Every structure is written in structure tokens, then in C-alpha cells.
Amino acid sequence: MGYRWRGMLAATALWAVAACAWAGQVEVLHWWTSGGESKSVEELKRLLASQGHTWRDFAVVGGGGDSAMSVLRARVLAGNPPAAAQIKGPAIQEWGRLNVLADLEEVATLQKWDAQLPRVVADVMKVNGRYVAVPVNVHRVNWLWINRDALLKTGLRVPNTWDEFFAVAEKMRQIGIVPVAHGGQSWQEFTTFESVVLGVGGAEFYRRAFVDLEPGALRSDTMSRSLQTFRRIKDYTDARAPGRDWNVATAMVIRGEAGMQFMGDWAKGEFLAAGKQPAKDFVCVSAPGTSRAYSFNVDSFAMFRLKDPAAIQAQKALAATIMRPEFQESFNLNKGSIPVGAGVRMDRFDLCAQESSAYFAATAMINTLVPSIAHLMAQPAGIEGAMREAVAAYWNNERMTTDETMTRLVAAAKPRLAKGIKP
């Protein structure tokens, strides 16, 4: 174990010692209520209990919807916040501007978070340069999942470019396989579009368009080519795609009814649950043109200001425990994502996770690690929603032109640009 992780364990031990005198309770808003996520929450509870602290669930079944955030806002404004809430991306900055988040610099310094996290991820966790949230995991969004037998039947190789992708798709169609499994829901379409833009334009263009919201990027020849490539993909989906859930689309690939799917690495969990093995039964490959880039989705807990000293100590212990190698490993093995901190051993992880971890580190070094626009890492919900609906409208309406779509994308960015706010 490296010196940095020994330091993290030592730091966590300090919180454990403090727990003897400051045993407290942490109330946590989350929506990890089933499957492997639930197992991971139980592990986090166990680790906190070993330090003398207790966990109180503020759990919301079915994901973090508007209702959950409304309840959270009401409690915060009433002066009764939970210790932590599952919040990610620019939403952390929005809560930070309300001056209600706790300062985690003491924990971050002891555990050397700046040395453990890529800067682009660390910056998401900070407000005014100070940590207020702790990351839990990393999902790679720009994956292409392929049924290996379906690919072998085409006689073609794994596609790395868009030309190669469409050649494989055409061959699959000719032999009676649905080339692309897709669920016709706006977030799935935006997820696919994100990978297309990253593949057509590259990381720097992606950053200009979706992080900086430059009108010159949102309305450009590169964006037009991205939209045209995106629309070509639809030709290789099936007529029953509208309304289909993502996991149902993944099941089509698992069974060999469909050949490929654009989806984040949560899709891998469906393959593994079906008893399928990477390289043997399915292929995980970077979406065409994105082999040197990585769009990330990071789950995190924002910590709220508390008054009770024991609760504050328990809150710090929670933040420190989340970054422990032991928890990072167990949580991500259950969830299908990868550890966010550097140095966690990956030998127990599957081949796709190992590849994802290697890409995560490499792209951070060459500055091609970018936040997912489709999964609320690049922009707040209002802007993401307007862009997502523009892209979905283009996908579903063949009469809508690329110019019209780009106009809508520029319009979606205007509220943030008018405020002069950087993500």
C-alpha cells in the first residue's frame, strides 16, 4: 500500500479516536435503496458504527427527483438540514451559493484529496476553492457495448471510428440483427449524443460546447457534423425503441437480438448479472473516436452545516470513511463503477472496470477528462434539460434541421451566460 493510502487510513483512524468522545449521528439523504447499492450503504453504516457513530436514513426510493430536492430545500431553509445529501455536479455550486454547506478542508487535507483526485473532479467538489462534498465513485459514460457473437457474425473488427461503426451496423442489419439497441427516452438520446460529440469533435471541442457554452461551438460545422452522425445512428435502431428502458435495451444486446448499445458502465452490471463475461461474451470499447477521452459521471455527497458538535464529528467521519480504500473498493465492486481516488487496487475488478480506471488516470493527465453533460456533471438541471429536449426533438423529428437544433442549443445556454456564471 502506498504512502498516500497509509496516510488516508491514519487520518480515518484519527476520526475513529475522536469518535470515542464525539459519537454522533449522521442523517443522509440518498437513493441507493436496492441491489448492490443497498449493500454498499450497509457497508458504510458498518464502518461508521465501528467508529461509534450511527447512521439515520433519509432515503428516497426511485432516484433523486424534484420531490426529494424540494424536501431537502425546505429542511435546509428551516435550519434543519441532514448531515449529507446525494448531490452532484454544478448543483453542489448552487447549494454553495446559499452558504449552507460545511467546510471539509480539515478532512481533505489529512487525507490529501487534492493528490488523490483529478483536478477536474476535485473542482466539482469545491466551493470557493474549499471542499464541501466528497466523491464516491466514477462512471464512464462514453462506452459502446457489443455482443461478441453478433460482431463475429459480421466478420468485421471492433469499430474505433464512425466509418467502422456504421460498416458494422450495416452488416448487422443485413444478417437480421438490430444494430443498435436504444431506449427512446430523452436522457438516453442525450447520453448517445454526448458520446457522438466527443467522438466527432474531441475533448477540447466538447469542453467549449458543453462546459464553457461557447455559442461559436454550439453553432458550428463540428456541431452540425455531430448532429448528422447522431441522426444516422437512429437508422440502425428498431421501431419499438420509443419508451424502452435502458436495461431492456441492454438485455437485447445480452441475448444477441441487438448488436450494440451506447450507454455508461452501469450497463455492465446487466451483463454480469446475466452471467456474461467481458471479452468472452461482450466487448466494452470506447465509443467511436473517443479512445483518448473520457466523459465522467461522479456520484457525491454534499455536507451541510450543522450545529451539534457530535453530529459534526460524525459528519467528518462519514466524509473520511467514504474516501477510505476499503469502502471505495467494496462500493464500486457492488455498483459497477470504479474508485475515484488514486491507488485503490483493481485486481478484484473486471476487465472493463480495469480499462475504465486506466483511461480515467490517463485522460486526467492529458486533459481529455470531461464532465458528462447528459448526467448533470457539466451544467445545472435547467440548462441540461433544455439541451436534452432539443437533442431529443431532433432525434424524433426528421423535419427538424441541424440549424434549428443548434439555435435551440445556443438559446438553452443563454440564461447561464447572461449571469456570467462559470460551471
C-alpha positions as CSV (number, residue, x, y, z in Angstrom):
1,M,0.0,0.0,0.0
2,G,1.4,3.4,-1.0
3,Y,2.2,6.2,1.5
4,R,-0.8,8.2,0.4
5,W,-3.2,5.5,1.3
6,R,-1.4,4.8,4.6
7,G,-1.9,8.5,5.3
8,M,-5.6,8.2,4.5
9,L,-6.0,5.3,6.8
10,A,-4.2,7.2,9.5
11,A,-6.4,10.1,9.0
12,T,-9.5,8.0,9.3
13,A,-8.1,6.5,12.5
14,L,-8.0,10.0,13.9
15,W,-11.7,10.3,13.4
16,A,-12.2,6.9,15.0
17,V,-10.3,8.1,18.1
18,A,-12.3,11.3,18.2
19,A,-15.5,9.2,17.9
20,C,-14.9,7.9,21.4
21,A,-15.6,11.4,22.8
22,W,-17.8,12.7,20.0
23,A,-20.0,9.7,19.0
24,G,-22.8,11.2,16.9
25,Q,-25.5,10.6,14.3
26,V,-25.4,11.3,10.6
27,E,-28.6,11.7,8.7
28,V,-28.1,11.0,5.0
29,L,-30.3,11.7,2.0
30,H,-29.7,9.2,-0.7
31,W,-31.5,6.9,-3.2
32,W,-29.3,3.8,-3.1
33,T,-32.1,1.6,-2.0
34,S,-31.8,-1.6,-3.9
35,G,-29.3,-4.2,-5.2
36,G,-25.6,-3.7,-4.9
37,E,-26.1,0.0,-3.9
38,S,-28.0,-1.1,-0.9
39,K,-25.2,-3.5,0.1
40,S,-22.7,-0.6,-0.2
41,V,-24.8,1.6,2.1
42,E,-24.9,-1.2,4.7
43,E,-21.1,-1.4,4.5
44,L,-20.8,2.4,5.0
45,K,-23.1,2.1,8.0
46,R,-20.9,-0.7,9.4
47,L,-17.7,1.3,9.0
48,L,-19.3,4.3,10.8
49,A,-20.6,2.1,13.6
50,S,-17.1,0.8,14.1
51,Q,-16.2,4.4,14.9
52,G,-19.0,4.8,17.3
53,H,-21.4,6.7,15.0
54,T,-24.9,5.9,13.9
55,W,-26.5,6.3,10.5
56,R,-30.0,7.6,10.0
57,D,-31.6,7.0,6.6
58,F,-33.3,9.9,4.7
59,A,-33.8,7.5,1.8
60,V,-35.8,8.3,-1.3
61,V,-36.9,5.3,-3.4
62,G,-36.7,5.7,-7.2
63,G,-33.9,8.2,-7.6
64,G,-33.2,11.8,-6.7
65,G,-36.2,13.5,-8.3
66,D,-37.6,17.0,-7.8
67,S,-39.6,16.0,-4.8
68,A,-36.6,14.9,-2.9
69,M,-34.8,18.1,-3.7
70,S,-37.9,20.1,-2.6
71,V,-38.0,18.3,0.7
72,L,-34.2,18.9,1.1
73,R,-34.5,22.6,0.3
74,A,-37.4,23.1,2.8
75,R,-35.4,21.4,5.6
76,V,-32.3,23.4,4.8
77,L,-34.1,26.7,4.7
78,A,-35.9,25.8,8.0
79,G,-32.5,25.3,9.6
80,N,-32.8,21.5,9.9
81,P,-30.6,20.1,7.2
82,P,-29.4,16.4,7.1
83,A,-25.7,15.8,7.6
84,A,-25.2,14.8,4.0
85,A,-27.2,14.6,0.7
86,Q,-26.5,12.9,-2.5
87,I,-25.9,15.9,-4.8
88,K,-23.5,16.1,-7.7
89,G,-22.1,18.3,-10.4
90,P,-23.0,22.0,-10.6
91,A,-25.8,21.5,-8.2
92,I,-23.1,21.5,-5.5
93,Q,-22.2,25.0,-6.5
94,E,-25.8,26.1,-6.4
95,W,-26.2,24.9,-2.8
96,G,-22.8,26.5,-2.1
97,R,-24.1,29.9,-3.1
98,L,-26.8,29.6,-0.4
99,N,-23.9,29.4,2.1
100,V,-25.3,26.3,3.8
101,L,-22.6,23.7,3.1
102,A,-20.0,22.5,5.6
103,D,-16.2,23.0,5.1
104,L,-14.4,19.7,4.7
105,E,-10.9,21.1,4.3
106,E,-9.7,19.6,7.5
107,V,-10.6,16.1,6.3
108,A,-9.4,16.8,2.8
109,T,-6.1,18.0,4.0
110,L,-5.5,15.0,6.3
111,Q,-6.4,12.5,3.5
112,K,-4.7,14.5,0.8
113,W,-7.7,14.6,-1.5
114,D,-6.0,17.0,-3.9
115,A,-3.4,14.4,-4.5
116,Q,-6.0,11.6,-4.9
117,L,-8.4,13.3,-7.3
118,P,-8.0,14.7,-10.8
119,R,-8.4,18.5,-10.7
120,V,-11.5,18.5,-12.9
121,V,-13.2,16.2,-10.4
122,A,-11.8,18.0,-7.3
123,D,-13.1,21.3,-8.6
124,V,-16.6,19.9,-8.8
125,M,-16.4,19.1,-5.0
126,K,-15.4,22.6,-4.0
127,V,-17.0,26.0,-3.5
128,N,-14.6,29.0,-3.5
129,G,-11.7,26.6,-3.6
130,R,-12.7,24.6,-0.5
131,Y,-14.1,21.1,-0.3
132,V,-17.8,20.9,0.6
133,A,-18.6,17.5,-0.9
134,V,-16.9,14.1,-1.1
135,P,-16.9,11.9,-4.3
136,V,-18.0,8.3,-4.1
137,N,-17.3,6.7,-7.5
138,V,-16.7,7.3,-11.2
139,H,-18.9,6.1,-14.1
140,R,-17.5,6.3,-17.7
141,V,-20.3,7.4,-20.0
142,N,-18.7,7.1,-23.4
143,W,-18.8,3.3,-23.8
144,L,-20.0,1.2,-26.7
145,W,-21.2,-2.3,-25.6
146,I,-21.1,-5.1,-28.2
147,N,-22.4,-8.6,-28.3
148,R,-19.3,-10.6,-29.2
149,D,-21.1,-13.3,-31.2
150,A,-23.0,-10.7,-33.2
151,L,-19.7,-9.0,-34.0
152,L,-18.1,-12.2,-35.1
153,K,-21.0,-12.9,-37.4
154,T,-20.3,-9.7,-39.3
155,G,-16.7,-10.7,-40.0
156,L,-15.6,-7.2,-39.0
157,R,-13.4,-5.9,-36.2
158,V,-14.4,-3.8,-33.2
159,P,-15.2,-0.3,-34.5
160,N,-12.9,2.5,-33.5
161,T,-14.1,5.2,-36.0
162,W,-17.5,6.3,-37.0
163,D,-17.0,4.8,-40.5
164,E,-16.1,1.5,-39.0
165,F,-19.1,1.7,-36.7
166,F,-21.6,2.3,-39.5
167,A,-20.0,-0.5,-41.5
168,V,-20.6,-2.9,-38.6
169,A,-24.1,-1.6,-38.1
170,E,-24.9,-2.1,-41.8
171,K,-23.6,-5.6,-41.7
172,M,-25.6,-6.5,-38.6
173,R,-28.8,-5.2,-40.3
174,Q,-28.1,-7.3,-43.3
175,I,-27.9,-10.5,-41.3
176,G,-31.0,-9.8,-39.2
177,I,-29.6,-8.3,-36.0
178,V,-30.8,-5.0,-34.7
179,P,-27.6,-3.0,-35.0
180,V,-28.2,-0.6,-32.1
181,A,-30.3,-1.3,-29.0
182,H,-31.8,2.0,-27.9
183,G,-34.4,3.2,-25.4
184,G,-36.3,6.2,-26.8
185,Q,-36.1,8.4,-23.8
186,S,-34.6,11.9,-23.9
187,W,-31.8,11.1,-21.4
188,Q,-30.8,8.1,-23.4
189,E,-30.7,10.1,-26.6
190,F,-28.6,12.8,-24.8
191,T,-26.3,10.1,-23.5
192,T,-25.7,8.9,-27.0
193,F,-25.3,12.4,-28.4
194,E,-22.7,13.2,-25.7
195,S,-20.5,10.4,-27.0
196,V,-21.1,11.4,-30.6
197,V,-19.9,15.0,-29.9
198,L,-16.9,13.7,-28.0
199,G,-16.0,11.4,-30.9
200,V,-16.6,13.8,-33.7
201,G,-15.2,17.0,-32.1
202,G,-12.8,15.8,-29.5
203,A,-12.4,16.7,-25.8
204,E,-11.5,20.4,-26.4
205,F,-14.5,21.0,-28.6
206,Y,-16.7,19.1,-26.2
207,R,-15.5,21.3,-23.4
208,R,-16.0,24.5,-25.4
209,A,-19.6,23.5,-26.2
210,F,-20.9,21.9,-23.1
211,V,-18.7,23.3,-20.2
212,D,-18.0,26.8,-21.5
213,L,-21.2,27.0,-23.5
214,E,-19.5,28.9,-26.3
215,P,-22.1,30.0,-28.9
216,G,-19.4,29.5,-31.6
217,A,-19.1,25.9,-30.7
218,L,-22.8,25.2,-30.1
219,R,-23.4,26.6,-33.6
220,S,-20.5,25.3,-35.8
221,D,-19.7,22.9,-38.6
222,T,-18.4,20.5,-36.0
223,M,-21.7,20.5,-34.1
224,S,-23.6,20.1,-37.4
225,R,-21.5,17.1,-38.2
226,S,-22.1,15.7,-34.8
227,L,-25.9,16.1,-35.2
228,Q,-25.8,14.4,-38.6
229,T,-23.8,11.5,-37.3
230,F,-26.2,11.2,-34.4
231,R,-29.2,11.1,-36.7
232,R,-27.5,8.3,-38.8
233,I,-27.4,6.1,-35.7
234,K,-31.2,6.2,-35.4
235,D,-31.5,4.5,-38.8
236,Y,-30.0,1.4,-37.1
237,T,-32.4,1.2,-34.1
238,D,-35.7,-0.7,-34.2
239,A,-39.2,0.7,-34.4
240,R,-40.1,-0.4,-30.9
241,A,-37.4,1.7,-29.2
242,P,-39.6,4.7,-28.1
243,G,-40.2,4.5,-24.3
244,R,-37.9,1.4,-23.8
245,D,-35.9,1.5,-20.6
246,W,-32.1,1.4,-20.9
247,N,-31.8,-2.0,-19.1
248,V,-34.3,-3.6,-21.5
249,A,-32.2,-2.3,-24.4
250,T,-29.1,-3.8,-22.7
251,A,-30.9,-7.1,-22.4
252,M,-31.4,-7.1,-26.2
253,V,-27.6,-7.0,-26.6
254,I,-27.1,-9.7,-24.0
255,R,-29.5,-12.0,-25.8
256,G,-28.0,-11.2,-29.2
257,E,-31.2,-9.7,-30.6
258,A,-29.2,-6.4,-30.9
259,G,-25.5,-6.0,-31.6
260,M,-24.5,-2.7,-29.9
261,Q,-25.6,-0.1,-27.3
262,F,-24.3,3.3,-26.3
263,M,-24.5,3.5,-22.5
264,G,-22.5,4.3,-19.4
265,D,-20.8,1.5,-17.5
266,W,-23.9,0.8,-15.4
267,A,-24.9,-1.3,-18.4
268,K,-22.1,-3.7,-17.5
269,G,-23.9,-4.7,-14.3
270,E,-26.7,-6.2,-16.5
271,F,-24.2,-8.3,-18.4
272,L,-22.5,-9.5,-15.3
273,A,-25.9,-10.3,-13.6
274,A,-26.7,-12.4,-16.7
275,G,-23.6,-14.4,-16.2
276,K,-21.8,-12.9,-19.1
277,Q,-18.0,-12.2,-19.1
278,P,-16.0,-9.3,-20.7
279,A,-14.1,-10.3,-23.8
280,K,-15.8,-13.7,-23.9
281,D,-19.4,-12.8,-24.3
282,F,-19.4,-9.0,-24.7
283,V,-17.0,-6.2,-25.6
284,C,-16.6,-2.9,-23.8
285,V,-15.0,-0.3,-26.1
286,S,-14.7,3.4,-26.2
287,A,-17.4,5.0,-28.3
288,P,-16.1,5.7,-31.9
289,G,-13.5,8.4,-31.9
290,T,-13.2,8.7,-28.1
291,S,-10.4,6.3,-27.3
292,R,-8.3,9.1,-25.9
293,A,-11.2,10.8,-24.0
294,Y,-13.4,10.1,-21.0
295,S,-16.7,11.6,-20.1
296,F,-17.4,11.1,-16.4
297,N,-20.3,10.9,-14.1
298,V,-19.4,11.1,-10.4
299,D,-21.7,10.4,-7.5
300,S,-21.0,12.5,-4.4
301,F,-22.3,13.6,-1.0
302,A,-22.5,17.3,-0.2
303,M,-22.2,18.0,3.5
304,F,-24.4,20.6,5.2
305,R,-23.6,22.9,8.1
306,L,-24.6,21.5,11.5
307,K,-24.6,22.9,15.0
308,D,-24.3,19.9,17.2
309,P,-20.5,19.1,17.9
310,A,-21.1,15.3,18.0
311,A,-23.0,15.4,14.7
312,I,-20.3,17.5,13.1
313,Q,-17.7,14.9,14.2
314,A,-19.8,12.1,12.8
315,Q,-20.2,14.1,9.5
316,K,-16.4,14.4,9.3
317,A,-16.0,10.7,9.9
318,L,-18.5,10.0,7.1
319,A,-16.5,12.1,4.7
320,A,-13.3,10.4,5.7
321,T,-14.8,6.9,5.5
322,I,-16.1,7.4,2.0
323,M,-12.6,8.1,0.8
324,R,-11.1,5.1,2.6
325,P,-9.7,2.5,0.1
326,E,-11.8,-0.3,1.8
327,F,-15.1,1.5,1.1
328,Q,-14.1,2.7,-2.3
329,E,-13.3,-0.9,-3.3
330,S,-16.4,-2.5,-1.9
331,F,-18.8,0.1,-3.0
332,N,-17.6,0.2,-6.6
333,L,-17.4,-3.6,-6.9
334,N,-21.1,-3.7,-6.0
335,K,-22.2,-0.8,-8.2
336,G,-20.1,-1.5,-11.3
337,S,-18.3,1.9,-11.2
338,I,-14.7,2.5,-10.4
339,P,-13.0,4.1,-7.4
340,V,-12.5,7.8,-7.7
341,G,-9.3,8.0,-5.6
342,A,-5.9,7.1,-7.0
343,G,-4.2,4.0,-5.7
344,V,-7.1,1.6,-5.0
345,R,-6.1,-1.9,-6.1
346,M,-8.1,-3.0,-9.2
347,D,-7.2,-6.7,-9.2
348,R,-10.7,-7.7,-7.9
349,F,-12.4,-5.7,-10.6
350,D,-13.4,-7.0,-14.1
351,L,-11.6,-6.2,-17.3
352,C,-13.9,-3.4,-18.3
353,A,-13.5,-1.7,-14.9
354,Q,-9.7,-2.1,-15.1
355,E,-9.8,-0.5,-18.5
356,S,-12.0,2.3,-17.3
357,S,-9.7,3.0,-14.4
358,A,-6.7,3.2,-16.7
359,Y,-8.5,5.6,-19.0
360,F,-9.6,7.7,-16.1
361,A,-6.0,8.2,-15.0
362,A,-4.6,8.7,-18.5
363,T,-7.1,11.2,-19.7
364,A,-6.7,13.2,-16.5
365,M,-3.0,13.5,-17.4
366,I,-3.6,14.6,-21.0
367,N,-6.6,16.9,-20.1
368,T,-9.2,14.9,-22.0
369,L,-11.2,14.0,-19.0
370,V,-14.6,15.9,-19.3
371,P,-17.8,16.1,-17.3
372,S,-20.9,14.4,-18.6
373,I,-23.4,16.9,-20.0
374,A,-26.1,14.2,-20.1
375,H,-25.7,13.3,-16.5
376,L,-25.7,16.7,-14.8
377,M,-21.9,17.0,-14.4
378,A,-21.3,19.9,-16.7
379,Q,-24.4,22.1,-16.3
380,P,-27.2,22.6,-13.9
381,A,-30.5,20.9,-14.4
382,G,-32.3,23.8,-16.2
383,I,-29.7,24.1,-19.0
384,E,-29.1,20.4,-19.2
385,G,-32.9,19.8,-19.6
386,A,-33.3,22.4,-22.3
387,M,-30.4,21.0,-24.3
388,R,-31.6,17.4,-23.8
389,E,-35.0,18.3,-25.1
390,A,-33.5,20.0,-28.1
391,V,-31.5,16.9,-29.0
392,A,-34.4,14.6,-28.3
393,A,-36.6,16.7,-30.6
394,Y,-34.0,16.4,-33.4
395,W,-33.8,12.7,-32.9
396,N,-37.6,12.2,-33.1
397,N,-38.5,14.7,-35.8
398,E,-36.8,14.1,-39.1
399,R,-38.1,17.5,-40.4
400,M,-36.1,19.4,-37.7
401,T,-32.9,20.7,-39.2
402,T,-29.4,20.8,-37.7
403,D,-29.6,24.7,-37.9
404,E,-32.8,24.7,-35.9
405,T,-31.3,22.3,-33.3
406,M,-28.1,24.4,-32.9
407,T,-30.3,27.5,-32.5
408,R,-32.1,25.8,-29.6
409,L,-28.8,24.7,-28.0
410,V,-27.5,28.3,-28.1
411,A,-30.8,29.5,-26.6
412,A,-30.5,26.9,-23.8
413,A,-27.1,28.3,-22.8
414,K,-28.2,32.0,-22.7
415,P,-29.5,32.1,-19.1
416,R,-26.2,31.0,-17.6
417,L,-24.1,33.1,-20.0
418,A,-26.3,36.1,-19.1
419,K,-25.4,35.7,-15.4
420,G,-21.7,35.4,-16.2
421,I,-21.5,32.2,-14.2
422,K,-18.9,29.6,-15.0
423,P,-19.7,26.0,-14.2
